[in-house]
């Protein structure tokens, strides 16, 4: 391509360097790289921090499995992937674990602009694993209102005790997931005459951050709002995370982790003579649903609290014994 020229104010011809195809190609490549990087950032933002950590761990395990076998983890092949999923099943991994491994490996490829490695053979392998191992989820015992009352009697009148009381009650009354519970901040509280309104900025089923609200009544039998206020007062919390660590000296520390919810619940379950292995952080959410339905609450009112959009999903949280909700209980 020849040089271009222009004439300056003095009438002299001034040459401009030619815009070669090579420089054009380099510019296009740089622009494409930048656009790909931005796309990767947005793609990564589509998953929660907890999901990304789990996926990263699962993919790292896959890469370690591939290395000594001289197999490529990224990009990988459908054959390698199917063999790995089969190996996980043979090791006795649960269906949910195998399914998450598949999701993690697929996500790693898509994040880098690579085609998903699974094909019809992979689908057949997963179908076989589900058939052989079964897909019934392991459900933990719900922390019903009767259980919560037992636990509350065992909570000491200390700073940590004030936190534990508020955490268990708010998690139960709001049917909160453990991530939602520890993610609450002081700014998420809206005071009203009838009680408290929680503003959830993001949750498991709301990755776009549309948010939703949950009403917590004041002056109920369990005194949920009062317990929260007592904790905020003793801890001096006026901003930042609601629930924080407390050391043995009663000093308040940083924000609690997701795992702390289950640990606190299990601690008091043990003191109450219950099997701690039967409870998990999700027990508070399942306990609210079970208790509300057992006390005659309308399913759609329960969904207002839990945030469920489908009553069929809500049904999975109802852990009442089959006899208690038997259709013919009133006349058989």
C-alpha positions, -999 to 999 in steps of 0.1 A, spaced: 0 0 0 16 34 -10 20 63 13 -7 89 15 1 126 13 -14 159 23 -4 195 16 3 217 46 -3 255 49 31 263 33 21 244 1 47 216 8 37 180 4 39 160 36 39 122 35 20 101 60 32 66 68 11 39 51 -14 20 71 -2 -15 63 -23 -46 65 1 -58 92 -6 -29 115 -43 -33 108 -42 -70 117 -23 -62 150 -50 -37 159 -78 -61 152 -61 -88 172 -56 -65 202 -92 -54 200 -103 -90 198 -82 -99 228 -96 -71 248 -132 -80 238 -125 -116 247 -111 -106 281 -142 -85 288 -165 -113 278 -146 -137 301 -151 -112 330 -188 -110 324 -190 -148 320 -172 -152 354 -196 -128 370 -226 -151 360 -216 -174 389 -216 -167 426 -182 -167 444 -190 -200 462 -199 -216 429 -167 -204 412 -146 -217 441 -163 -251 439 -158 -252 401 -122 -242 404 -116 -270 429 -134 -296 408 -115 -286 377 -82 -287 395 -90 -323 406 -98 -332 370 -65 -317 358 -46 -338 384 -64 -369 372 -55 -362 336 -18 -354 341 -4 -388 350 -25 -403 322 -10 -379 296 -45 -366 288 -55 -330 281 -78 -313 306 -82 -281 286 -92 -286 260 -104 -321 268 -122 -347 247 -156 -363 253 -140 -397 257 -116 -384 284 -145 -367 302 -168 -397 301 -140 -419 315 -134 -395 343 -171 -393 352 -172 -431 353 -141 -432 375 -158 -408 400 -189 -431 401 -167 -462 406 -150 -444 436 -185 -441 452 -190 -404 446 -226 -392 448 -245 -383 417 -245 -347 427 -207 -347 430 -204 -363 395 -229 -338 380 -210 -309 395 -177 -321 381 -193 -322 347 -206 -287 351 -172 -274 363 -153 -289 334 -179 -276 309 -178 -241 326 -140 -240 323 -142 -246 286 -169 -221 279 -152 -194 300 -122 -197 276 -143 -197 244 -139 -234 238 -167 -258 228 -183 -279 256 -166 -313 255 -197 -334 262 -215 -353 235 -242 -380 233 -218 -406 248 -213 -383 278 -250 -379 282 -254 -417 281 -227 -422 308 -244 -396 331 -278 -413 325 -262 -447 335 -246 -432 366 -279 -417 377 -297 -450 371 -270 -471 390 -264 -447 419 -298 -432 422 -306 -395 424 -325 -392 457 -308 -363 476 -296 -368 512 -319 -346 532 -309 -332 566 -334 -330 594 -353 -297 596 -349 -275 626 -386 -271 633 -401 -245 657 -401 -272 684 -364 -279 679 -356 -241 679 -374 -237 712 -352 -265 727 -320 -249 714 -329 -214 727 -331 -227 763 -295 -237 760 -280 -205 747 -260 -186 774 -263 -149 782 -229 -140 767 -220 -119 737 -216 -151 716 -249 -163 730 -266 -131 719 -252 -136 684 -262 -173 683 -298 -166 694 -302 -138 668 -286 -159 640 -307 -190 647 -340 -171 650 -334 -148 620 -323 -177 599 -354 -197 609 -379 -168 607 -366 -157 573 -362 -192 559 -328 -180 549 -300 -200 532 -268 -199 551 -251 -177 525 -280 -153 527 -279 -152 565 -242 -144 568 -244 -120 538 -268 -97 555 -255 -62 564 -269 -35 586 -280 -15 556 -302 -44 546 -325 -38 576 -356 -16 572 -374 -8 604 -412 -6 603 -439 -4 631 -450 -40 625 -415 -54 625 -384 -57 603 -380 -59 565 -349 -77 553 -336 -67 519 -318 -96 502 -295 -81 476 -286 -114 461 -292 -151 466 -287 -185 451 -316 -182 427 -311 -145 421 -276 -142 405 -286 -111 386 -291 -92 419 -327 -82 414 -332 -87 452 -363 -94 473 -377 -85 507 -387 -107 537 -409 -94 565 -400 -104 601 -429 -97 625 -422 -80 658 -435 -92 692 -440 -128 682 -436 -158 704 -400 -163 696 -391 -125 698 -370 -126 666 -366 -89 661 -359 -83 698 -331 -110 697 -315 -93 667 -316 -59 683 -301 -73 715 -272 -87 695 -266 -55 675 -266 -35 707 -242 -56 726 -219 -59 696 -221 -22 688 -229 -30 651 -242 1 632 -227 -8 598 -213 -37 579 -221 -74 583 -247 -84 609 -232 -116 620 -196 -118 631 -172 -140 650 -168 -136 687 -136 -148 706 -135 -163 741 -130 -128 756 -163 -117 740 -146 -95 715 -164 -91 681 -144 -99 650 -150 -102 613 -179 -116 593 -189 -152 598 -184 -177 571 -211 -199 555 -199 -229 574 -204 -212 608 -242 -214 605 -241 -252 605 -214 -253 632 -235 -232 656 -267 -252 649 -248 -285 654 -233 -272 687 -266 -265 703 -281 -297 688 -254 -316 706 -262 -299 739 -298 -307 734 -290 -344 731 -298 -345 694 -276 -360 667 -256 -331 652 -250 -351 620 -287 -348 612 -285 -310 610 -270 -286 585 -272 -249 577 -302 -256 554 -321 -271 584 -333 -236 594 -349 -230 560 -364 -265 558 -376 -261 594 -395 -230 587 -413 -245 557 -421 -277 576 -433 -258 607 -454 -233 587 -472 -259 567 -477 -281 598 -494 -251 614 -518 -246 585 -500 -218 566 -510 -213 530 -483 -226 507 -482 -193 487 -477 -173 519 -448 -196 527 -434 -189 492 -435 -152 500 -409 -159 527 -388 -185 510 -388 -169 475 -398 -201 458 -415 -195 424 -428 -231 420 -449 -249 446 -433 -282 435 -399 -270 446 -414 -259 480 -428 -294 484 -393 -307 486 -387 -287 518 -418 -301 536 -403 -328 558 -434 -337 577 -440 -374 581 -461 -389 554 -488 -399 579 -492 -363 591 -501 -350 556 -519 -381 545 -550 -372 523 -573 -394 543 -561 -386 578 -594 -369 587 -616 -398 578 -596 -430 577 
